[in-house]
Amino acid sequence: MVNEFEETRTKISYSRAYDQFRSEKKTVLSTSYERMANAAGKILKLTLKPEEKEQLQKYITLTHIKVKPESVNALAILSIIPFIAATIAVFILTSSMFFTAILAGAGIFSLYYFANMPKYLFNSWRAQAADQLMLSVLYIVIHMKRDANLERAILFVANQMSPPLSLDFMKVLWDFETKKFSSVQKSLDSYLETWKDSEPAFVDAMHLIEASLVEPNADKAKKTLEKANDVITQGIKDNMIHFAHNLKNPIQMIHMLGIVLPMMMLVMLPMVGAFLADSINPAQLIIIYNVVLPIFVFIQARNIISVRPGGASVQNKTLLKKFPNSGVGPVFGAAAVIALIALPAIFLIFTIAQSGDWTHLKFENGPFYLTVAIVFSIGIASYVYYHFKNKNVVELKNKIESIEDQFSSAIFQLGNRIGENIPAEAAFGKVAENTKGSEISKFFEIVDSNIRERGMTLEEALFDKKYGATNLYPSELISSIMNLLLEAVKKSPQVAAESMTALSKYLQNMHTIKEKMTDLLSDTLSSMRMQAAFLAPLVSALVVSLSVLITKVLTNLSGQLATIEGGASETGQMGLGGNLGGLFNVESALPPYVLQLMVGIYIIQVVFLLSFTISGIVNGPGKINFEWMLSQNVLKSTLIYCGLTLIGTMIFSSMATLVTASLA
């Protein structure tokens, strides 16, 4: 059971409870950032403008990290120093403006990134908290109906919810206890100001809850509380509709910048490279296509996900605790794929390079096919790692989601049985009989079996670490509802029945919102899924195959022109045809295998970015859904890309031979 706040409150103050809970629930990222920023603050002492300090302090406070605003800027300034040194060194040693500009740009990015890190942490924190708002309002309403005390209601929510919202509500109580505010309501109002722009429906719902406290009529107070639930539900629905309508243009931008424009540029590369070989450096192309462009598209995708409204899903962090580490199996499997396919291919490429005239051999199909094998191994290794890392988690997650979908009607029945003065322990058995044959019945059967056969109390039957039903079905939502049931049963059967009815309605609303969101986003998401799994690898394979055709035609023409040139020089007839062989600087042109390797890796990156975007839009923050979707998409795209690239290269290579033969 999640009683840590209430248990802690009887022993220590809100201040100590908040500080203790904060230290336990921070992310690795925020903890690492705290250490780096505090260390930088000791090295570099800065003074900030009052308005700048106030803005940074707001984000620092709301993300519950312990740093000073001055330390934030100190870390940002110190982070740019290595890039400045590297930029100067590269410019002096190589005189390369391209790499100098890249390093300078990386330094500016580092400065901007670390200077805005509290804001990034805040946005990530708020994205997770937004999904909890609807449930938090419901819990406060349920508590206020039986106990009209705002302080205890907030403590109740902090007890029932997981971070980040539980930590936010604990901070509200902490600010009151430390006399920052004279009342809990003023502390809460200050916190609600931070949601005013992003989630106004949540603010309105909480104000209705506050208004119920001063309502002298009990029935009117109850209606006001119920109105709060309606307001937050409607607000989330409206936010989803606006989000879906505004999504089209950002998605089109990702499509154009991430797929269409790069592919159009790549079509021209072989031709341009043949004429302007000295102006094109493969290393520069690789940095642009495999570093700069993916970062730019990733930032755009993050911006899209950051404005996704919350409330349509609840992250199941309990499931991650059930499978904290997948072990070395997935890593070993991915490494084995690389070792068996990529390493031999790389060895053979080096062998070919040392066996003859690499200037001409690099344009042959042998090195090209070997780099296809390298891309294939990277794609399959990614699939093996992410698939087997998440396979067991996803199977259990799907089972739990099936139960959660059926939970609305089940807890409604449970509430009715308890409302009929049937003991809660016996009510579980009744619901198990009524739902027999469905996945949800297994959950109720386990509880009933624990009570009847093991002699457990209801609390033990639900939360026992070995046999408890919530341990076998690790769902944060189910655990929270069952915990609330236990608290309500202690009050009265009527309170328990009303609580279960309210929760049943909440689950129905959640389901309606998810279905509405799926319907609104169906066209956009279908297009993105098609791009990730089929269109992107198809277009890329075609581009790479065409590059082979163009390069081979130019290579063969160059040889033929050189032959003509040689014959003309022997007969002394060097006219307009003189030096035609040098017109196409093929030896310095971009080899097809380099282009293929660059495009192949870029396709895997595009699949990563599209999967990240789709998962973020549909499910919000959470890596399980993203990694599982990535594993499915990267397998399909890798097979399509590598297969079509090989087939296309064989066909276009034959066509190139026929074309140049006809011109001979």
FILUMLUM-960925 format. One record per residue (C-alpha): x, y, z. Coordinates in steps of 0.5 Angstrom, whole numbers. Layout:
<pts>
PT       x       y       z
PT       X       Y       Z
...
</pts>
This chain:
<pts>
PT       x       y       z
PT       0       0       0
PT       2       7      -1
PT       1      10       6
PT       8      13       6
PT       6      20       7
PT       1      19      12
PT       5      14      16
PT      11      20      15
PT       6      25      18
PT       5      22      24
PT      12      22      26
PT      16      28      22
PT      14      34      19
PT      12      36      12
PT      18      39      11
PT      22      33      13
PT      17      28       9
PT      18      33       3
PT      25      33       3
PT      26      26       4
PT      21      24      -1
PT      24      29      -6
PT      31      26      -5
PT      28      19      -7
PT      24      21     -13
PT      29      25     -17
PT      31      23     -24
PT      38      21     -25
PT      38      27     -30
PT      36      32     -25
PT      41      29     -20
PT      47      29     -24
PT      45      36     -26
PT      45      38     -19
PT      52      36     -18
PT      55      39     -24
PT      51      46     -23
PT      53      46     -16
PT      60      44     -17
PT      61      50     -23
PT      58      55     -18
PT      64      54     -13
PT      69      55     -19
PT      65      61     -22
PT      62      66     -18
PT      57      70     -22
PT      51      76     -21
PT      45      75     -24
PT      40      81     -26
PT      34      80     -21
PT      29      79     -27
PT      33      73     -30
PT      34      70     -23
PT      27      70     -21
PT      25      67     -28
PT      31      61     -27
PT      28      60     -19
PT      21      59     -22
PT      24      53     -26
PT      28      51     -20
PT      23      51     -15
PT      18      47     -19
PT      23      42     -21
PT      25      41     -14
PT      32      41     -15
PT      37      44     -11
PT      41      49     -15
PT      42      56     -15
PT      40      61     -21
PT      48      63     -21
PT      50      56     -21
PT      46      55     -27
PT      49      60     -31
PT      56      58     -29
PT      55      51     -31
PT      53      54     -38
PT      59      58     -39
PT      64      53     -37
PT      61      48     -41
PT      63      52     -47
PT      70      53     -46
PT      72      46     -48
PT      69      48     -55
PT      72      54     -55
PT      79      51     -55
PT      77      46     -60
PT      75      51     -65
PT      81      55     -64
PT      86      48     -65
PT      82      46     -71
PT      82      52     -74
PT      90      53     -73
PT      91      46     -75
PT      87      45     -81
PT      84      51     -83
PT      77      48     -84
PT      72      53     -84
PT      67      47     -84
PT      69      44     -78
PT      71      50     -74
PT      64      52     -75
PT      61      46     -73
PT      65      46     -67
PT      63      53     -66
PT      56      51     -67
PT      56      46     -62
PT      59      50     -57
PT      53      55     -57
PT      48      49     -57
PT      52      47     -50
PT      51      54     -48
PT      44      55     -49
PT      42      48     -47
PT      45      48     -40
PT      43      55     -39
PT      36      53     -40
PT      36      46     -37
PT      32      48     -31
PT      26      50     -36
PT      27      43     -40
PT      27      39     -33
PT      21      43     -32
PT      17      42     -38
PT      19      34     -38
PT      16      34     -30
PT      10      38     -32
PT       9      33     -38
PT       8      27     -33
PT       4      31     -28
PT      -1      33     -33
PT      -3      26     -34
PT      -5      26     -27
PT      -9      32     -26
PT     -16      29     -28
PT     -14      23     -23
PT     -12      28     -18
PT     -18      32     -18
PT     -22      26     -17
PT     -19      24     -11
PT     -19      31      -8
PT     -27      31      -9
PT     -28      24      -7
PT     -24      26       0
PT     -28      32       0
PT     -34      29       0
PT     -33      25       6
PT     -28      30      10
PT     -29      37       8
PT     -22      39      10
PT     -17      42       4
PT     -10      40       8
PT     -12      33       9
PT     -15      32       2
PT      -8      35      -1
PT      -5      30       4
PT      -9      24       1
PT      -8      26      -6
PT       0      26      -4
PT      -1      19      -1
PT      -5      16      -7
PT      -1      19     -13
PT       6      18     -15
PT      11      23     -17
PT      11      28     -20
PT       4      31     -18
PT       5      28     -11
PT      11      31     -10
PT       8      38     -12
PT       2      37      -7
PT       7      35      -2
PT      11      42      -3
PT       4      46      -2
PT       4      43       5
PT      11      44       6
PT      10      52       4
PT       5      52       9
PT       8      49      15
PT      15      53      13
PT      10      60      14
PT      11      62       7
PT       4      62       6
PT      -1      63      12
PT      -6      58      10
PT      -6      52       6
PT     -11      55       1
PT      -6      61      -1
PT      -1      56      -2
PT      -5      52      -6
PT      -7      58     -10
PT       0      60     -11
PT       2      53     -14
PT      -4      53     -19
PT      -2      60     -22
PT       4      56     -25
PT      -2      52     -29
PT      -6      58     -31
PT      -3      58     -38
PT      -2      51     -40
PT      -8      47     -36
PT     -13      53     -34
PT     -19      47     -33
PT     -15      44     -28
PT     -14      51     -24
PT     -22      52     -25
PT     -23      45     -22
PT     -19      47     -16
PT     -22      53     -15
PT     -29      50     -15
PT     -26      45     -10
PT     -24      51      -6
PT     -31      54      -7
PT     -34      48      -4
PT     -31      49       3
PT     -35      56       4
PT     -42      53       1
PT     -46      52       7
PT     -51      48       4
PT     -48      40       4
PT     -52      39      -2
PT     -50      45      -6
PT     -43      43      -4
PT     -43      36      -7
PT     -46      39     -13
PT     -40      44     -13
PT     -35      38     -12
PT     -38      34     -18
PT     -38      40     -22
PT     -30      40     -21
PT     -30      33     -24
PT     -34      35     -30
PT     -30      42     -31
PT     -23      38     -32
PT     -26      32     -36
PT     -29      37     -41
PT     -22      42     -41
PT     -18      35     -43
PT     -23      34     -48
PT     -22      41     -51
PT     -15      41     -50
PT     -14      34     -54
PT     -18      37     -60
PT     -14      43     -61
PT      -8      39     -60
PT     -10      35     -66
PT     -12      40     -70
PT      -6      44     -69
PT      -1      38     -71
PT      -2      38     -78
PT       3      43     -80
PT       9      41     -75
PT       8      34     -77
PT       9      36     -85
PT      15      40     -83
PT      18      34     -80
PT      16      30     -86
PT      19      35     -91
PT      26      37     -87
PT      27      30     -84
PT      25      26     -91
PT      23      29     -97
PT      29      35     -97
PT      35      30     -95
PT      33      25    -100
PT      32      30    -106
PT      39      33    -104
PT      42      26    -104
PT      39      25    -111
PT      44      30    -114
PT      50      28    -110
PT      53      23    -115
PT      52      28    -121
PT      55      34    -117
PT      60      30    -114
PT      63      28    -120
PT      64      35    -123
PT      65      38    -116
PT      69      33    -113
PT      74      37    -109
PT      68      41    -106
PT      65      36    -103
PT      68      32     -97
PT      65      26     -95
PT      66      27     -87
PT      62      34     -88
PT      56      30     -91
PT      56      25     -86
PT      56      30     -80
PT      51      34     -84
PT      46      28     -85
PT      48      23     -79
PT      49      29     -74
PT      46      36     -75
PT      40      34     -79
PT      38      28     -74
PT      39      33     -68
PT      35      39     -71
PT      29      34     -73
PT      29      31     -66
PT      28      38     -63
PT      22      39     -67
PT      19      33     -65
PT      21      34     -58
PT      17      41     -59
PT      11      37     -62
PT      11      33     -56
PT      12      38     -51
PT       5      41     -52
PT       1      35     -52
PT      -4      36     -47
PT      -4      31     -41
PT     -10      27     -38
PT     -11      22     -44
PT      -6      17     -41
PT      -3      15     -34
PT       4      13     -34
PT       5       6     -30
PT      11       7     -27
PT      10       1     -22
PT      11      -4     -28
PT      18      -1     -29
PT      19      -3     -22
PT      17     -10     -23
PT      22     -10     -29
PT      28      -6     -27
PT      33      -9     -31
PT      33     -14     -37
PT      40     -16     -36
PT      45     -17     -41
PT      41     -22     -45
PT      39     -16     -50
PT      46     -13     -50
PT      49     -20     -52
PT      44     -21     -57
PT      45     -14     -61
PT      53     -15     -60
PT      53     -22     -63
PT      49     -19     -69
PT      54     -14     -70
PT      60     -19     -69
PT      57     -24     -74
PT      55     -19     -79
PT      58     -12     -79
PT      66     -14     -77
PT      67     -19     -82
PT      64     -14     -87
PT      69      -9     -85
PT      75     -13     -85
PT      73     -15     -92
PT      73      -8     -94
PT      80      -7     -91
PT      82     -13     -95
PT      79     -11    -102
PT      82      -4    -100
PT      89      -7     -99
PT      89     -12    -105
PT      89      -7    -111
PT      87       0    -114
PT      82       2    -109
PT      81       9    -113
PT      77       4    -118
PT      75      -1    -113
PT      71       3    -109
PT      66       4    -114
PT      65      -3    -115
PT      59      -7    -112
PT      63     -11    -107
PT      65      -5    -102
PT      57      -3    -103
PT      54     -10    -102
PT      59     -10     -95
PT      56      -3     -93
PT      49      -6     -94
PT      51     -12     -89
PT      53      -7     -84
PT      47      -3     -84
PT      43      -9     -84
PT      47     -11     -78
PT      46      -4     -74
PT      38      -5     -76
PT      37     -12     -74
PT      42     -11     -67
PT      37      -5     -65
PT      31     -10     -66
PT      34     -15     -62
PT      36     -11     -57
PT      30      -7     -56
PT      25     -13     -57
PT      28     -17     -52
PT      29     -12     -47
PT      22     -10     -47
PT      18     -17     -49
PT      16     -19     -42
PT      14     -12     -40
PT      10     -11     -46
PT       6     -18     -45
PT       5     -16     -38
PT       3      -9     -40
PT      -2     -11     -45
PT      -5     -16     -40
PT      -6     -10     -35
PT      -8      -5     -40
PT     -14     -11     -42
PT     -16     -11     -34
PT     -16      -3     -34
PT     -20      -3     -40
PT     -25      -7     -36
PT     -24      -4     -29
PT     -29       1     -30
PT     -35      -4     -30
PT     -32      -9     -25
PT     -31      -3     -20
PT     -38      -1     -21
PT     -41      -8     -20
PT     -36      -8     -13
PT     -39      -1     -11
PT     -46      -4     -12
PT     -45     -10      -8
PT     -41      -6      -2
PT     -47      -1      -2
PT     -52      -7      -1
PT     -48      -8       5
PT     -44     -14       3
PT     -38     -14       6
PT     -32     -12       2
PT     -28     -19       2
PT     -35     -22       0
PT     -36     -17      -6
PT     -30     -19      -9
PT     -32     -26     -10
PT     -39     -24     -13
PT     -35     -20     -18
PT     -31     -25     -20
PT     -37     -30     -21
PT     -40     -24     -25
PT     -34     -23     -30
PT     -32     -30     -30
PT     -29     -31     -37
PT     -26     -25     -38
PT     -19     -22     -36
PT     -21     -18     -30
PT     -24     -24     -27
PT     -17     -27     -25
PT     -15     -21     -21
PT     -22     -21     -17
PT     -21     -29     -16
PT     -14     -28     -14
PT     -16     -23      -8
PT     -22     -28      -7
PT     -17     -34      -6
PT     -13     -30      -2
PT     -18     -29       3
PT     -22     -35       3
PT     -16     -40       2
PT     -10     -36       6
PT     -14     -33      11
PT     -11     -26       9
PT     -15     -19      11
PT     -17     -15       5
PT     -11     -11       5
PT      -6     -17       5
PT     -10     -20      -1
PT      -9     -14      -5
PT      -2     -12      -3
PT       2     -18       0
PT       9     -17      -3
PT       8     -25      -5
PT       1     -27      -6
PT      -2     -20      -7
PT      -6     -19     -13
PT      -3     -12     -14
PT       4     -15     -14
PT       2     -20     -20
PT      -2     -15     -24
PT       3      -9     -23
PT      -1      -3     -25
PT      -1       4     -21
PT      -8       6     -23
PT     -11      -1     -20
PT      -6       0     -14
PT      -9       7     -13
PT     -16       5     -14
PT     -15      -1      -9
PT     -12       3      -4
PT     -17       8      -4
PT     -22       3      -3
PT     -19       0       3
PT     -19       8       6
PT     -27       8       4
PT     -29       2       7
PT     -26       4      14
PT     -31      10      13
PT     -37       6      11
PT     -40       2       6
PT     -44       8       3
PT     -37      12       2
PT     -34       6      -1
PT     -40       5      -6
PT     -40      12      -8
PT     -32      12      -9
PT     -32       6     -13
PT     -38       9     -17
PT     -34      16     -18
PT     -28      12     -20
PT     -32       8     -25
PT     -34      14     -28
PT     -27      17     -29
PT     -25      11     -32
PT     -30      11     -37
PT     -28      19     -39
PT     -21      16     -39
PT     -23      11     -45
PT     -28      16     -48
PT     -22      21     -49
PT     -17      16     -51
PT     -22      14     -57
PT     -23      21     -58
PT     -16      23     -59
PT     -15      16     -63
PT     -20      18     -68
PT     -18      26     -69
PT     -10      23     -70
PT     -12      17     -74
PT     -10      20     -81
PT      -4      24     -78
PT      -1      18     -74
PT      -3      13     -80
PT       1      17     -85
PT       7      17     -80
PT       7      10     -79
PT       7       9     -86
PT      13      13     -87
PT      17      10     -81
PT      16       3     -83
PT      15       3     -91
PT      16      10     -95
PT      22      12     -92
PT      26       6     -93
PT      23       5    -100
PT      25      12    -102
PT      32      12     -99
PT      33       5    -103
PT      31       8    -109
PT      36      14    -108
PT      42      10    -107
PT      40       5    -113
PT      40      11    -117
PT      46      14    -114
PT      50       7    -116
PT      47       8    -124
PT      49      15    -124
PT      56      14    -121
PT      57       8    -126
PT      55      11    -132
PT      60      17    -130
PT      65      12    -129
PT      64       8    -135
PT      64      15    -139
PT      70      17    -136
PT      74      11    -138
PT      71      11    -145
PT      73      19    -146
PT      80      17    -143
PT      81      12    -149
PT      78      17    -154
PT      83      22    -151
PT      89      17    -152
PT      87      15    -159
PT      87      22    -161
PT      93      24    -158
PT      97      19    -162
PT      94      21    -168
PT      95      28    -167
PT      88      30    -167
PT      86      33    -161
PT      81      38    -162
PT      75      40    -158
PT      75      33    -155
PT      82      34    -152
PT      82      33    -144
PT      74      30    -144
PT      77      25    -140
PT      78      30    -134
PT      71      33    -135
PT      69      28    -130
PT      73      28    -124
PT      71      21    -122
PT      77      18    -118
PT      75      24    -113
PT      68      23    -113
PT      63      20    -107
PT      63      13    -108
PT      57       9    -108
PT      59       5    -101
PT      60      12     -97
PT      53      15    -100
PT      49       8     -98
PT      53       8     -91
PT      51      15     -90
PT      43      14     -92
PT      43       7     -89
PT      45      10     -82
PT      40      16     -83
PT      34      11     -84
PT      35       8     -78
PT      36      15     -75
PT      29      17     -78
PT      25      11     -76
PT      28      13     -69
PT      25      20     -69
PT      19      18     -72
PT      17      12     -67
PT      19      17     -62
PT      14      22     -64
PT       9      17     -65
PT      10      14     -59
PT      10      21     -55
PT       4      24     -59
PT       0      17     -57
PT       2      15     -50
PT       6      21     -47
PT      13      21     -44
PT      15      14     -43
PT      20       9     -46
PT      17       2     -46
PT      12       4     -51
PT      17       8     -55
PT      22       2     -55
PT      17      -3     -57
PT      15       1     -63
PT      22       3     -65
PT      24      -5     -65
PT      18      -6     -70
PT      19      -1     -74
PT      27      -1     -75
PT      26      -9     -77
PT      21      -7     -82
PT      25      -1     -85
PT      31      -5     -85
PT      29     -11     -88
PT      25      -6     -94
PT      31      -2     -94
PT      37      -7     -95
PT      33     -12     -99
PT      30      -6    -104
PT      37      -3    -104
PT      41     -10    -106
PT      35     -11    -112
PT      35      -4    -114
PT      43      -4    -115
PT      43     -10    -119
PT      38      -8    -124
PT      41      -1    -124
PT      48      -3    -125
PT      46      -8    -131
PT      43      -2    -134
PT      49       3    -133
PT      53      -3    -137
PT      48      -3    -142
PT      47       5    -143
PT      55       6    -143
PT      55       0    -148
PT      50       4    -153
PT      54      10    -153
PT      61       7    -154
</pts>
